[in-house]
Amino acid sequence: MAKKGNRVQVILECTEHKNSGMPGTSRYITTKNKKNTPDRMELKKFNPILKKMTVHKEIK
């Protein structure tokens, strides 16, 4: 039986890394409550390839 609720799993991908043209990607998996945050999430997370904190946006 599946869990009921508004919490869904989302993938966050680095925006700076995508534009830099370097190989590889920085992605994180997290959960969010769709009722509280219906729009796309945007968090500052650490990018190990660029070795700095960057903005990660939710992807579909």
C-alpha positions in Angstrom: 0.0 0.0 0.0 1.4 3.3 -1.0 1.9 6.3 1.3 -0.7 9.1 1.0 0.3 12.7 1.3 1.7 15.7 -0.4 5.4 14.9 0.1 7.2 14.1 -3.2 10.8 13.4 -4.2 12.5 16.0 -6.4 15.9 16.3 -8.1 18.0 19.5 -7.8 20.6 20.2 -10.5 23.3 22.9 -10.5 22.6 25.8 -12.8 26.2 27.3 -12.9 27.8 23.9 -13.8 25.4 23.4 -16.7 26.4 26.8 -18.2 30.1 26.4 -17.6 30.5 23.6 -20.1 32.6 21.4 -17.8 31.9 17.6 -17.9 29.7 16.0 -15.3 26.7 17.3 -13.3 26.0 18.1 -9.6 22.6 16.6 -8.6 20.9 16.2 -5.2 17.7 14.2 -4.4 15.4 15.7 -1.7 11.8 15.8 -0.8 9.3 18.7 -0.7 5.7 19.2 0.4 3.7 20.1 -2.7 1.0 21.8 -0.6 3.5 24.3 1.0 5.8 24.8 -2.1 3.8 24.2 -5.3 6.4 26.0 -7.5 9.9 24.9 -8.4 12.4 24.7 -5.5 15.7 26.6 -5.6 18.5 25.9 -3.0 22.1 26.8 -2.5 24.0 23.5 -2.3 27.7 22.5 -2.5 29.0 21.6 -6.0 32.0 19.2 -5.5 33.2 19.7 -9.1 33.3 23.5 -8.9 34.3 23.3 -5.2 31.9 26.0 -4.1 28.3 26.7 -3.1 26.0 27.2 -6.1 22.3 27.5 -6.8 20.6 24.2 -7.6 17.1 24.3 -9.2 14.5 21.6 -9.3 14.2 19.6 -12.6 11.4 17.4 -13.9 
